[in-house]
Amino acid sequence: MAGDAVNPSHPGAQPRGPDPILRSLPPEDRRAYLVGLVRAETAILLGALEPEAVPAGVTFDDLGLTRAEAVELRDRLAVVCGTDLPRDLLEQHPRPDAVADVIHGRLFGDPDGDNDR
């Protein structure tokens, strides 16, 4: 599963650069991979067995994510993706697909990466 590469809740876990799978993908496949990664990490937090339990276009509020879980999700994604993410990431970008766009923009300099599709 996407979250298995690094245990972000482990003390001392540090961002380590983009996930090796993400780095190896052709540019046209990166966004879809990131959407899947956000869905997988969200599913883990919510106790779901499969990322498919987290639709890409549904808000985190509608999924029942608490503020504490939102912070944990942001921190997990920062570690797995190897980039700093804004504190209000999930408030400003309240869906998995929108969060993936922000991460894509930060990692690959996509000027459209900070939008809310």
N, C-alpha and C positions, 0 to 999 in steps of 0.2 A: 504494500500500500504506500502511497505517496508520503505519508507522515513517518514511515519507518526509517527513512534515511538518516534522520537526526532526531534525537529525543529533546525537543525544545524545553521540556520541563526539567531536564537534567541540570543541576547546578553547574554553572560554568559553561553551558552551551553557548557558543559564539557563532555569529553569522560567518559563513564560510564560502560565500560566493554562490552563484546560481547552481542549483541542483545539477549534477552531471548529466542527467538525462535531458534536462532543458537545454543545456549548452550544446548537446549533440544534435538537437532537432533543427531541421531547416526552418528558416524564419516564418514560413507560412503555417507551421504547425505549433508554434510556441504558445499562441494565445489559447488555443483549445487545450493544450496541456496544462496551462496555468489555471484555466477554469476548472478542469478536473482536479487539480491539486487543491484549490480553494474548497471545492465541494467535498473532497476526501477529508481534509482537515476539519471542516465543519461537521461532517458526519461523525468523525471520531469524538469530537467534543459533545455532540448530542447523543452519543451512545448508539448510533445507527451502525449497522453492519456493512452497508454499501454506500458509496457516494451517490448512487442513483436516488437515495432517499432525500437528497438535497437538490432540488431543482435550481438551475443556474439563475433563473430570473425571478425567484421568490425572495422577498426581503428576509434579512436575518431576524427581524422582529416577528414576522409571520412564522418563522421556524421555531420561535421560542427561545432564541439565544439571549441570555442575560447580559448585563453590562460586564460582569466579571468574565463571562465566557468570551465576549467580544474582545476584551483585552488579551485574554489567553490566545485566542485565534490570531489576533494581530501579531503577538509575540512569536507564536509558532511559525507563521508565514514568514516573518522577518528572518528567523533562523534558517528555515528550509531554503528560502530564496536568496539569502545572503545580502539583504538590503534593509536599510532603515525604513520604517513605514510610519506615517503620521499617527499621532495618538488618536485622532478622531476619524481614522480610516473608515471604520464600519458605519459611523454616523453619516459621513459625507458620501459614502459609496455603499449603500445598504443592501447590495445583492452580490452573490458570488461572482457573477460575470463582470460587474463593475469593479470589484476589488482586483480581479485578474487583470483588467485593463490598466489599473494604476500600477500594479507590480510590473507588468510588461513595459510600461512607459519608463519606470525607474531603471529597469535592467537593460533595456535596449534602446533607450532614448527616443521612443515613439512619442511625437508631440501630441498624438491623440490618445495617449495612454492614461490621461487623467480626466476621462469623461465618464459620464453615467449613461451608458447605452440605453 
